[in-house]
Amino acid sequence: MLWLISSSLMILPLVLLGAMGAMRTGHFLVPIKRGLVDHGVELGAILSLGLAGYLGWQGWTAMQAMG
């Protein structure tokens, strides 16, 4: 059930943009694309550090549970 709910929530914005039509979504997506191009390196670094921290925390928790 959790998989179904999370998948639906992840796909919902794409479905809504598709329902709005191609003409209306261009004005919405251009600033987002520009922001990703301008700040892509910083965003990638933040996501990588967040993922590394999360995985490290999960590993630490698992090691404590085993020992």
PDB file of N, H, CA, C and O in Angstrom:
ATOM      1  N   MET A   1       0.821  -1.191   0.000  1.00  0.00           N
ATOM      2  CA  MET A   1       0.000   0.000   0.000  1.00  0.00           C
ATOM      3  C   MET A   1       0.872   1.265   0.000  1.00  0.00           C
ATOM      4  O   MET A   1       0.573   2.236  -0.694  1.00  0.00           O
ATOM      5  N   LEU A   2       1.952   1.234   0.790  1.00  0.00           N
ATOM      6  H   LEU A   2       2.195   0.445   1.354  1.00  0.00           H
ATOM      7  CA  LEU A   2       2.853   2.382   0.837  1.00  0.00           C
ATOM      8  C   LEU A   2       3.470   2.650  -0.532  1.00  0.00           C
ATOM      9  O   LEU A   2       3.598   3.802  -0.945  1.00  0.00           O
ATOM     10  N   TRP A   3       3.854   1.578  -1.239  1.00  0.00           N
ATOM     11  H   TRP A   3       3.750   0.641  -0.904  1.00  0.00           H
ATOM     12  CA  TRP A   3       4.433   1.724  -2.572  1.00  0.00           C
ATOM     13  C   TRP A   3       3.450   2.403  -3.517  1.00  0.00           C
ATOM     14  O   TRP A   3       3.841   3.272  -4.296  1.00  0.00           O
ATOM     15  N   LEU A   4       2.193   2.021  -3.458  1.00  0.00           N
ATOM     16  H   LEU A   4       1.875   1.315  -2.826  1.00  0.00           H
ATOM     17  CA  LEU A   4       1.178   2.581  -4.336  1.00  0.00           C
ATOM     18  C   LEU A   4       0.962   4.065  -4.044  1.00  0.00           C
ATOM     19  O   LEU A   4       0.862   4.872  -4.968  1.00  0.00           O
ATOM     20  N   ILE A   5       0.893   4.416  -2.788  1.00  0.00           N
ATOM     21  H   ILE A   5       0.975   3.761  -2.038  1.00  0.00           H
ATOM     22  CA  ILE A   5       0.667   5.814  -2.412  1.00  0.00           C
ATOM     23  C   ILE A   5       1.862   6.671  -2.807  1.00  0.00           C
ATOM     24  O   ILE A   5       1.683   7.741  -3.388  1.00  0.00           O
ATOM     25  N   SER A   6       3.074   6.222  -2.503  1.00  0.00           N
ATOM     26  H   SER A   6       3.219   5.352  -2.031  1.00  0.00           H
ATOM     27  CA  SER A   6       4.248   7.023  -2.822  1.00  0.00           C
ATOM     28  C   SER A   6       4.448   7.155  -4.335  1.00  0.00           C
ATOM     29  O   SER A   6       4.845   8.217  -4.814  1.00  0.00           O
ATOM     30  N   SER A   7       4.182   6.106  -5.073  1.00  0.00           N
ATOM     31  H   SER A   7       3.860   5.244  -4.684  1.00  0.00           H
ATOM     32  CA  SER A   7       4.292   6.189  -6.534  1.00  0.00           C
ATOM     33  C   SER A   7       3.278   7.165  -7.106  1.00  0.00           C
ATOM     34  O   SER A   7       3.592   7.930  -8.018  1.00  0.00           O
ATOM     35  N   SER A   8       2.082   7.141  -6.582  1.00  0.00           N
ATOM     36  H   SER A   8       1.827   6.519  -5.841  1.00  0.00           H
ATOM     37  CA  SER A   8       1.039   8.058  -7.048  1.00  0.00           C
ATOM     38  C   SER A   8       1.420   9.503  -6.764  1.00  0.00           C
ATOM     39  O   SER A   8       1.214  10.374  -7.609  1.00  0.00           O
ATOM     40  N   LEU A   9       1.971   9.767  -5.589  1.00  0.00           N
ATOM     41  H   LEU A   9       2.138   9.059  -4.903  1.00  0.00           H
ATOM     42  CA  LEU A   9       2.351  11.132  -5.241  1.00  0.00           C
ATOM     43  C   LEU A   9       3.526  11.624  -6.077  1.00  0.00           C
ATOM     44  O   LEU A   9       3.627  12.819  -6.356  1.00  0.00           O
ATOM     45  N   MET A  10       4.414  10.721  -6.479  1.00  0.00           N
ATOM     46  H   MET A  10       4.333   9.750  -6.253  1.00  0.00           H
ATOM     47  CA  MET A  10       5.548  11.127  -7.289  1.00  0.00           C
ATOM     48  C   MET A  10       5.140  11.413  -8.733  1.00  0.00           C
ATOM     49  O   MET A  10       5.733  12.275  -9.383  1.00  0.00           O
ATOM     50  N   ILE A  11       4.154  10.714  -9.231  1.00  0.00           N
ATOM     51  H   ILE A  11       3.672  10.014  -8.704  1.00  0.00           H
ATOM     52  CA  ILE A  11       3.743  10.872 -10.628  1.00  0.00           C
ATOM     53  C   ILE A  11       2.664  11.948 -10.793  1.00  0.00           C
ATOM     54  O   ILE A  11       2.441  12.425 -11.905  1.00  0.00           O
ATOM     55  N   LEU A  12       2.004  12.330  -9.720  1.00  0.00           N
ATOM     56  H   LEU A  12       2.186  11.942  -8.816  1.00  0.00           H
ATOM     57  CA  LEU A  12       0.906  13.286  -9.786  1.00  0.00           C
ATOM     58  C   LEU A  12       1.288  14.618 -10.435  1.00  0.00           C
ATOM     59  O   LEU A  12       0.527  15.099 -11.275  1.00  0.00           O
ATOM     60  N   PRO A  13       2.434  15.250 -10.092  1.00  0.00           N
ATOM     61  CA  PRO A  13       2.774  16.519 -10.757  1.00  0.00           C
ATOM     62  C   PRO A  13       2.939  16.380 -12.266  1.00  0.00           C
ATOM     63  O   PRO A  13       2.543  17.276 -13.012  1.00  0.00           O
ATOM     64  N   LEU A  14       3.516  15.271 -12.726  1.00  0.00           N
ATOM     65  H   LEU A  14       3.837  14.544 -12.119  1.00  0.00           H
ATOM     66  CA  LEU A  14       3.680  15.079 -14.168  1.00  0.00           C
ATOM     67  C   LEU A  14       2.329  14.917 -14.862  1.00  0.00           C
ATOM     68  O   LEU A  14       2.124  15.427 -15.963  1.00  0.00           O
ATOM     69  N   VAL A  15       1.429  14.217 -14.222  1.00  0.00           N
ATOM     70  H   VAL A  15       1.595  13.803 -13.327  1.00  0.00           H
ATOM     71  CA  VAL A  15       0.091  14.038 -14.792  1.00  0.00           C
ATOM     72  C   VAL A  15      -0.635  15.380 -14.858  1.00  0.00           C
ATOM     73  O   VAL A  15      -1.303  15.680 -15.848  1.00  0.00           O
ATOM     74  N   LEU A  16      -0.507  16.179 -13.815  1.00  0.00           N
ATOM     75  H   LEU A  16       0.035  15.935 -13.010  1.00  0.00           H
ATOM     76  CA  LEU A  16      -1.166  17.492 -13.801  1.00  0.00           C
ATOM     77  C   LEU A  16      -0.594  18.411 -14.879  1.00  0.00           C
ATOM     78  O   LEU A  16      -1.340  19.124 -15.551  1.00  0.00           O
ATOM     79  N   LEU A  17       0.734  18.393 -15.040  1.00  0.00           N
ATOM     80  H   LEU A  17       1.340  17.814 -14.494  1.00  0.00           H
ATOM     81  CA  LEU A  17       1.329  19.214 -16.095  1.00  0.00           C
ATOM     82  C   LEU A  17       0.890  18.747 -17.474  1.00  0.00           C
ATOM     83  O   LEU A  17       0.634  19.567 -18.356  1.00  0.00           O
ATOM     84  N   GLY A  18       0.802  17.450 -17.663  1.00  0.00           N
ATOM     85  H   GLY A  18       1.010  16.784 -16.946  1.00  0.00           H
ATOM     86  CA  GLY A  18       0.338  16.918 -18.940  1.00  0.00           C
ATOM     87  C   GLY A  18      -1.109  17.289 -19.204  1.00  0.00           C
ATOM     88  O   GLY A  18      -1.479  17.562 -20.346  1.00  0.00           O
ATOM     89  N   ALA A  19      -1.932  17.304 -18.165  1.00  0.00           N
ATOM     90  H   ALA A  19      -1.631  17.083 -17.237  1.00  0.00           H
ATOM     91  CA  ALA A  19      -3.337  17.652 -18.330  1.00  0.00           C
ATOM     92  C   ALA A  19      -3.511  19.131 -18.658  1.00  0.00           C
ATOM     93  O   ALA A  19      -4.481  19.509 -19.316  1.00  0.00           O
ATOM     94  N   MET A  20      -2.581  19.968 -18.205  1.00  0.00           N
ATOM     95  H   MET A  20      -1.793  19.660 -17.671  1.00  0.00           H
ATOM     96  CA  MET A  20      -2.674  21.400 -18.485  1.00  0.00           C
ATOM     97  C   MET A  20      -2.405  21.701 -19.957  1.00  0.00           C
ATOM     98  O   MET A  20      -2.899  22.699 -20.482  1.00  0.00           O
ATOM     99  N   GLY A  21      -1.647  20.872 -20.610  1.00  0.00           N
ATOM    100  H   GLY A  21      -1.246  20.062 -20.183  1.00  0.00           H
ATOM    101  CA  GLY A  21      -1.346  21.082 -22.026  1.00  0.00           C
ATOM    102  C   GLY A  21       0.041  21.638 -22.237  1.00  0.00           C
ATOM    103  O   GLY A  21       0.616  22.261 -21.345  1.00  0.00           O
ATOM    104  N   ALA A  22       0.569  21.413 -23.411  1.00  0.00           N
ATOM    105  H   ALA A  22       0.102  20.906 -24.136  1.00  0.00           H
ATOM    106  CA  ALA A  22       1.943  21.812 -23.728  1.00  0.00           C
ATOM    107  C   ALA A  22       2.118  23.324 -23.770  1.00  0.00           C
ATOM    108  O   ALA A  22       3.167  23.835 -23.379  1.00  0.00           O
ATOM    109  N   MET A  23       1.120  24.036 -24.233  1.00  0.00           N
ATOM    110  H   MET A  23       0.268  23.621 -24.551  1.00  0.00           H
ATOM    111  CA  MET A  23       1.242  25.493 -24.349  1.00  0.00           C
ATOM    112  C   MET A  23       1.330  26.154 -22.977  1.00  0.00           C
ATOM    113  O   MET A  23       2.068  27.123 -22.804  1.00  0.00           O
ATOM    114  N   ARG A  24       0.603  25.651 -22.025  1.00  0.00           N
ATOM    115  H   ARG A  24       0.003  24.864 -22.165  1.00  0.00           H
ATOM    116  CA  ARG A  24       0.565  26.286 -20.716  1.00  0.00           C
ATOM    117  C   ARG A  24       1.740  25.869 -19.839  1.00  0.00           C
ATOM    118  O   ARG A  24       2.130  26.615 -18.940  1.00  0.00           O
ATOM    119  N   THR A  25       2.303  24.708 -20.079  1.00  0.00           N
ATOM    120  H   THR A  25       1.986  24.102 -20.809  1.00  0.00           H
ATOM    121  CA  THR A  25       3.381  24.227 -19.213  1.00  0.00           C
ATOM    122  C   THR A  25       4.731  24.827 -19.565  1.00  0.00           C
ATOM    123  O   THR A  25       5.627  24.837 -18.721  1.00  0.00           O
ATOM    124  N   GLY A  26       4.907  25.325 -20.774  1.00  0.00           N
ATOM    125  H   GLY A  26       4.179  25.318 -21.459  1.00  0.00           H
ATOM    126  CA  GLY A  26       6.181  25.912 -21.172  1.00  0.00           C
ATOM    127  C   GLY A  26       6.574  27.071 -20.289  1.00  0.00           C
ATOM    128  O   GLY A  26       7.735  27.183 -19.896  1.00  0.00           O
ATOM    129  N   HIS A  27       5.632  27.933 -19.971  1.00  0.00           N
ATOM    130  H   HIS A  27       4.689  27.842 -20.290  1.00  0.00           H
ATOM    131  CA  HIS A  27       5.918  29.088 -19.124  1.00  0.00           C
ATOM    132  C   HIS A  27       6.244  28.657 -17.702  1.00  0.00           C
ATOM    133  O   HIS A  27       6.962  29.356 -16.987  1.00  0.00           O
ATOM    134  N   PHE A  28       5.725  27.525 -17.297  1.00  0.00           N
ATOM    135  H   PHE A  28       5.142  26.957 -17.878  1.00  0.00           H
ATOM    136  CA  PHE A  28       5.967  27.027 -15.949  1.00  0.00           C
ATOM    137  C   PHE A  28       7.317  26.315 -15.846  1.00  0.00           C
ATOM    138  O   PHE A  28       7.998  26.414 -14.825  1.00  0.00           O
ATOM    139  N   LEU A  29       7.697  25.603 -16.896  1.00  0.00           N
ATOM    140  H   LEU A  29       7.144  25.523 -17.725  1.00  0.00           H
ATOM    141  CA  LEU A  29       8.905  24.785 -16.837  1.00  0.00           C
ATOM    142  C   LEU A  29      10.191  25.534 -17.174  1.00  0.00           C
ATOM    143  O   LEU A  29      11.268  25.112 -16.753  1.00  0.00           O
ATOM    144  N   VAL A  30      10.108  26.635 -17.923  1.00  0.00           N
ATOM    145  H   VAL A  30       9.233  26.978 -18.265  1.00  0.00           H
ATOM    146  CA  VAL A  30      11.313  27.363 -18.318  1.00  0.00           C
ATOM    147  C   VAL A  30      12.081  27.898 -17.107  1.00  0.00           C
ATOM    148  O   VAL A  30      13.296  27.709 -17.051  1.00  0.00           O
ATOM    149  N   PRO A  31      11.437  28.557 -16.134  1.00  0.00           N
ATOM    150  CA  PRO A  31      12.214  29.019 -14.976  1.00  0.00           C
ATOM    151  C   PRO A  31      12.805  27.877 -14.154  1.00  0.00           C
ATOM    152  O   PRO A  31      13.889  28.020 -13.588  1.00  0.00           O
ATOM    153  N   ILE A  32      12.108  26.753 -14.083  1.00  0.00           N
ATOM    154  H   ILE A  32      11.227  26.637 -14.542  1.00  0.00           H
ATOM    155  CA  ILE A  32      12.628  25.604 -13.349  1.00  0.00           C
ATOM    156  C   ILE A  32      13.878  25.068 -14.040  1.00  0.00           C
ATOM    157  O   ILE A  32      14.872  24.751 -13.387  1.00  0.00           O
ATOM    158  N   LYS A  33      13.816  24.969 -15.382  1.00  0.00           N
ATOM    159  H   LYS A  33      13.009  25.226 -15.912  1.00  0.00           H
ATOM    160  CA  LYS A  33      14.970  24.490 -16.137  1.00  0.00           C
ATOM    161  C   LYS A  33      16.147  25.451 -15.979  1.00  0.00           C
ATOM    162  O   LYS A  33      17.286  25.013 -15.814  1.00  0.00           O
ATOM    163  N   ARG A  34      15.886  26.739 -16.026  1.00  0.00           N
ATOM    164  H   ARG A  34      14.961  27.095 -16.160  1.00  0.00           H
ATOM    165  CA  ARG A  34      16.952  27.727 -15.875  1.00  0.00           C
ATOM    166  C   ARG A  34      17.587  27.613 -14.488  1.00  0.00           C
ATOM    167  O   ARG A  34      18.808  27.699 -14.351  1.00  0.00           O
ATOM    168  N   GLY A  35      16.768  27.423 -13.476  1.00  0.00           N
ATOM    169  H   GLY A  35      15.777  27.353 -13.586  1.00  0.00           H
ATOM    170  CA  GLY A  35      17.298  27.272 -12.117  1.00  0.00           C
ATOM    171  C   GLY A  35      18.133  26.023 -11.963  1.00  0.00           C
ATOM    172  O   GLY A  35      19.160  26.043 -11.284  1.00  0.00           O
ATOM    173  N   LEU A  36      17.701  24.919 -12.593  1.00  0.00           N
ATOM    174  H   LEU A  36      16.866  24.903 -13.144  1.00  0.00           H
ATOM    175  CA  LEU A  36      18.474  23.680 -12.525  1.00  0.00           C
ATOM    176  C   LEU A  36      19.804  23.805 -13.252  1.00  0.00           C
ATOM    177  O   LEU A  36      20.815  23.263 -12.804  1.00  0.00           O
ATOM    178  N   VAL A  37      19.806  24.519 -14.370  1.00  0.00           N
ATOM    179  H   VAL A  37      18.985  24.960 -14.734  1.00  0.00           H
ATOM    180  CA  VAL A  37      21.052  24.708 -15.108  1.00  0.00           C
ATOM    181  C   VAL A  37      22.000  25.596 -14.313  1.00  0.00           C
ATOM    182  O   VAL A  37      23.199  25.324 -14.244  1.00  0.00           O
ATOM    183  N   ASP A  38      21.464  26.662 -13.712  1.00  0.00           N
ATOM    184  H   ASP A  38      20.491  26.883 -13.768  1.00  0.00           H
ATOM    185  CA  ASP A  38      22.299  27.594 -12.963  1.00  0.00           C
ATOM    186  C   ASP A  38      22.827  27.001 -11.660  1.00  0.00           C
ATOM    187  O   ASP A  38      23.961  27.278 -11.270  1.00  0.00           O
ATOM    188  N   HIS A  39      22.022  26.196 -10.991  1.00  0.00           N
ATOM    189  H   HIS A  39      21.101  25.972 -11.309  1.00  0.00           H
ATOM    190  CA  HIS A  39      22.381  25.702  -9.664  1.00  0.00           C
ATOM    191  C   HIS A  39      22.444  24.175  -9.598  1.00  0.00           C
ATOM    192  O   HIS A  39      22.279  23.601  -8.522  1.00  0.00           O
ATOM    193  N   GLY A  40      22.676  23.520 -10.715  1.00  0.00           N
ATOM    194  H   GLY A  40      22.810  23.987 -11.589  1.00  0.00           H
ATOM    195  CA  GLY A  40      22.692  22.061 -10.758  1.00  0.00           C
ATOM    196  C   GLY A  40      23.810  21.440  -9.940  1.00  0.00           C
ATOM    197  O   GLY A  40      23.612  20.409  -9.296  1.00  0.00           O
ATOM    198  N   VAL A  41      24.985  22.060  -9.961  1.00  0.00           N
ATOM    199  H   VAL A  41      25.145  22.897 -10.484  1.00  0.00           H
ATOM    200  CA  VAL A  41      26.126  21.516  -9.228  1.00  0.00           C
ATOM    201  C   VAL A  41      25.857  21.568  -7.724  1.00  0.00           C
ATOM    202  O   VAL A  41      26.110  20.602  -7.005  1.00  0.00           O
ATOM    203  N   GLU A  42      25.339  22.711  -7.258  1.00  0.00           N
ATOM    204  H   GLU A  42      25.133  23.496  -7.843  1.00  0.00           H
ATOM    205  CA  GLU A  42      25.051  22.847  -5.830  1.00  0.00           C
ATOM    206  C   GLU A  42      23.955  21.871  -5.403  1.00  0.00           C
ATOM    207  O   GLU A  42      24.047  21.252  -4.344  1.00  0.00           O
ATOM    208  N   LEU A  43      22.925  21.738  -6.227  1.00  0.00           N
ATOM    209  H   LEU A  43      22.850  22.242  -7.088  1.00  0.00           H
ATOM    210  CA  LEU A  43      21.832  20.824  -5.907  1.00  0.00           C
ATOM    211  C   LEU A  43      22.331  19.380  -5.852  1.00  0.00           C
ATOM    212  O   LEU A  43      21.946  18.624  -4.960  1.00  0.00           O
ATOM    213  N   GLY A  44      23.182  18.997  -6.798  1.00  0.00           N
ATOM    214  H   GLY A  44      23.494  19.611  -7.523  1.00  0.00           H
ATOM    215  CA  GLY A  44      23.746  17.655  -6.805  1.00  0.00           C
ATOM    216  C   GLY A  44      24.606  17.397  -5.575  1.00  0.00           C
ATOM    217  O   GLY A  44      24.566  16.307  -5.004  1.00  0.00           O
ATOM    218  N   ALA A  45      25.384  18.396  -5.164  1.00  0.00           N
ATOM    219  H   ALA A  45      25.417  19.282  -5.628  1.00  0.00           H
ATOM    220  CA  ALA A  45      26.229  18.243  -3.975  1.00  0.00           C
ATOM    221  C   ALA A  45      25.382  18.084  -2.721  1.00  0.00           C
ATOM    222  O   ALA A  45      25.680  17.244  -1.872  1.00  0.00           O
ATOM    223  N   ILE A  46      24.332  18.883  -2.599  1.00  0.00           N
ATOM    224  H   ILE A  46      24.090  19.566  -3.289  1.00  0.00           H
ATOM    225  CA  ILE A  46      23.456  18.802  -1.423  1.00  0.00           C
ATOM    226  C   ILE A  46      22.760  17.447  -1.371  1.00  0.00           C
ATOM    227  O   ILE A  46      22.684  16.827  -0.310  1.00  0.00           O
ATOM    228  N   LEU A  47      22.251  16.985  -2.517  1.00  0.00           N
ATOM    229  H   LEU A  47      22.312  17.489  -3.379  1.00  0.00           H
ATOM    230  CA  LEU A  47      21.590  15.683  -2.540  1.00  0.00           C
ATOM    231  C   LEU A  47      22.561  14.552  -2.228  1.00  0.00           C
ATOM    232  O   LEU A  47      22.200  13.608  -1.524  1.00  0.00           O
ATOM    233  N   SER A  48      23.787  14.631  -2.740  1.00  0.00           N
ATOM    234  H   SER A  48      24.080  15.397  -3.312  1.00  0.00           H
ATOM    235  CA  SER A  48      24.781  13.596  -2.478  1.00  0.00           C
ATOM    236  C   SER A  48      25.168  13.561  -1.008  1.00  0.00           C
ATOM    237  O   SER A  48      25.279  12.485  -0.419  1.00  0.00           O
ATOM    238  N   LEU A  49      25.376  14.733  -0.410  1.00  0.00           N
ATOM    239  H   LEU A  49      25.286  15.607  -0.888  1.00  0.00           H
ATOM    240  CA  LEU A  49      25.717  14.773   1.008  1.00  0.00           C
ATOM    241  C   LEU A  49      24.566  14.273   1.873  1.00  0.00           C
ATOM    242  O   LEU A  49      24.784  13.578   2.865  1.00  0.00           O
ATOM    243  N   GLY A  50      23.352  14.627   1.495  1.00  0.00           N
ATOM    244  H   GLY A  50      23.175  15.192   0.689  1.00  0.00           H
ATOM    245  CA  GLY A  50      22.193  14.143   2.239  1.00  0.00           C
ATOM    246  C   GLY A  50      22.061  12.632   2.155  1.00  0.00           C
ATOM    247  O   GLY A  50      21.788  11.974   3.159  1.00  0.00           O
ATOM    248  N   LEU A  51      22.252  12.079   0.967  1.00  0.00           N
ATOM    249  H   LEU A  51      22.474  12.614   0.152  1.00  0.00           H
ATOM    250  CA  LEU A  51      22.173  10.630   0.793  1.00  0.00           C
ATOM    251  C   LEU A  51      23.295   9.927   1.546  1.00  0.00           C
ATOM    252  O   LEU A  51      23.071   8.885   2.162  1.00  0.00           O
ATOM    253  N   ALA A  52      24.502  10.489   1.501  1.00  0.00           N
ATOM    254  H   ALA A  52      24.684  11.336   1.000  1.00  0.00           H
ATOM    255  CA  ALA A  52      25.629   9.890   2.233  1.00  0.00           C
ATOM    256  C   ALA A  52      25.357   9.905   3.733  1.00  0.00           C
ATOM    257  O   ALA A  52      25.637   8.925   4.423  1.00  0.00           O
ATOM    258  N   GLY A  53      24.816  11.003   4.240  1.00  0.00           N
ATOM    259  H   GLY A  53      24.588  11.799   3.680  1.00  0.00           H
ATOM    260  CA  GLY A  53      24.490  11.075   5.659  1.00  0.00           C
ATOM    261  C   GLY A  53      23.421  10.077   6.052  1.00  0.00           C
ATOM    262  O   GLY A  53      23.518   9.424   7.091  1.00  0.00           O
ATOM    263  N   TYR A  54      22.415   9.964   5.227  1.00  0.00           N
ATOM    264  H   TYR A  54      22.337  10.494   4.383  1.00  0.00           H
ATOM    265  CA  TYR A  54      21.328   9.026   5.520  1.00  0.00           C
ATOM    266  C   TYR A  54      21.826   7.577   5.502  1.00  0.00           C
ATOM    267  O   TYR A  54      21.517   6.801   6.406  1.00  0.00           O
ATOM    268  N   LEU A  55      22.587   7.220   4.482  1.00  0.00           N
ATOM    269  H   LEU A  55      22.838   7.850   3.747  1.00  0.00           H
ATOM    270  CA  LEU A  55      23.100   5.851   4.394  1.00  0.00           C
ATOM    271  C   LEU A  55      24.089   5.551   5.517  1.00  0.00           C
ATOM    272  O   LEU A  55      24.119   4.433   6.031  1.00  0.00           O
ATOM    273  N   GLY A  56      24.892   6.533   5.898  1.00  0.00           N
ATOM    274  H   GLY A  56      24.867   7.441   5.481  1.00  0.00           H
ATOM    275  CA  GLY A  56      25.794   6.343   7.020  1.00  0.00           C
ATOM    276  C   GLY A  56      25.036   6.122   8.318  1.00  0.00           C
ATOM    277  O   GLY A  56      25.400   5.270   9.128  1.00  0.00           O
ATOM    278  N   TRP A  57      23.980   6.899   8.504  1.00  0.00           N
ATOM    279  H   TRP A  57      23.684   7.592   7.845  1.00  0.00           H
ATOM    280  CA  TRP A  57      23.154   6.743   9.699  1.00  0.00           C
ATOM    281  C   TRP A  57      22.485   5.372   9.727  1.00  0.00           C
ATOM    282  O   TRP A  57      22.416   4.740  10.781  1.00  0.00           O
ATOM    283  N   GLN A  58      21.992   4.909   8.583  1.00  0.00           N
ATOM    284  H   GLN A  58      22.048   5.423   7.727  1.00  0.00           H
ATOM    285  CA  GLN A  58      21.376   3.589   8.510  1.00  0.00           C
ATOM    286  C   GLN A  58      22.398   2.490   8.808  1.00  0.00           C
ATOM    287  O   GLN A  58      22.078   1.517   9.490  1.00  0.00           O
ATOM    288  N   GLY A  59      23.618   2.640   8.305  1.00  0.00           N
ATOM    289  H   GLY A  59      23.878   3.431   7.751  1.00  0.00           H
ATOM    290  CA  GLY A  59      24.669   1.669   8.581  1.00  0.00           C
ATOM    291  C   GLY A  59      25.031   1.652  10.054  1.00  0.00           C
ATOM    292  O   GLY A  59      25.221   0.585  10.638  1.00  0.00           O
ATOM    293  N   TRP A  60      25.128   2.833  10.662  1.00  0.00           N
ATOM    294  H   TRP A  60      24.974   3.700  10.188  1.00  0.00           H
ATOM    295  CA  TRP A  60      25.446   2.933  12.079  1.00  0.00           C
ATOM    296  C   TRP A  60      24.353   2.271  12.926  1.00  0.00           C
ATOM    297  O   TRP A  60      24.648   1.554  13.882  1.00  0.00           O
ATOM    298  N   THR A  61      23.104   2.516  12.569  1.00  0.00           N
ATOM    299  H   THR A  61      22.865   3.098  11.792  1.00  0.00           H
ATOM    300  CA  THR A  61      21.976   1.913  13.290  1.00  0.00           C
ATOM    301  C   THR A  61      22.003   0.393  13.150  1.00  0.00           C
ATOM    302  O   THR A  61      21.757  -0.321  14.122  1.00  0.00           O
ATOM    303  N   ALA A  62      22.296  -0.102  11.965  1.00  0.00           N
ATOM    304  H   ALA A  62      22.496   0.478  11.175  1.00  0.00           H
ATOM    305  CA  ALA A  62      22.352  -1.552  11.744  1.00  0.00           C
ATOM    306  C   ALA A  62      23.488  -2.192  12.523  1.00  0.00           C
ATOM    307  O   ALA A  62      23.336  -3.290  13.059  1.00  0.00           O
ATOM    308  N   MET A  63      24.624  -1.511  12.589  1.00  0.00           N
ATOM    309  H   MET A  63      24.747  -0.619  12.153  1.00  0.00           H
ATOM    310  CA  MET A  63      25.765  -2.068  13.340  1.00  0.00           C
ATOM    311  C   MET A  63      25.462  -2.107  14.838  1.00  0.00           C
ATOM    312  O   MET A  63      25.875  -3.038  15.529  1.00  0.00           O
ATOM    313  N   GLN A  64      24.743  -1.102  15.340  1.00  0.00           N
ATOM    314  H   GLN A  64      24.407  -0.346  14.778  1.00  0.00           H
ATOM    315  CA  GLN A  64      24.380  -1.107  16.754  1.00  0.00           C
ATOM    316  C   GLN A  64      23.383  -2.205  17.053  1.00  0.00           C
ATOM    317  O   GLN A  64      23.426  -2.808  18.125  1.00  0.00           O
ATOM    318  N   ALA A  65      22.488  -2.472  16.123  1.00  0.00           N
ATOM    319  H   ALA A  65      22.453  -1.983  15.252  1.00  0.00           H
ATOM    320  CA  ALA A  65      21.483  -3.509  16.334  1.00  0.00           C
ATOM    321  C   ALA A  65      22.130  -4.907  16.319  1.00  0.00           C
ATOM    322  O   ALA A  65      21.672  -5.816  17.011  1.00  0.00           O
ATOM    323  N   MET A  66      23.188  -5.064  15.528  1.00  0.00           N
ATOM    324  H   MET A  66      23.559  -4.326  14.965  1.00  0.00           H
ATOM    325  CA  MET A  66      23.856  -6.361  15.446  1.00  0.00           C
ATOM    326  C   MET A  66      24.744  -6.627  16.667  1.00  0.00           C
ATOM    327  O   MET A  66      24.927  -7.776  17.070  1.00  0.00           O
ATOM    328  N   GLY A  67      25.277  -5.583  17.236  1.00  0.00           N
ATOM    329  H   GLY A  67      25.128  -4.650  16.909  1.00  0.00           H
ATOM    330  CA  GLY A  67      26.246  -5.796  18.312  1.00  0.00           C
ATOM    331  C   GLY A  67      25.665  -5.467  19.592  1.00  0.00           C
ATOM    332  O   GLY A  67      26.331  -5.583  20.621  1.00  0.00           O
TER     333      GLY A  67
END
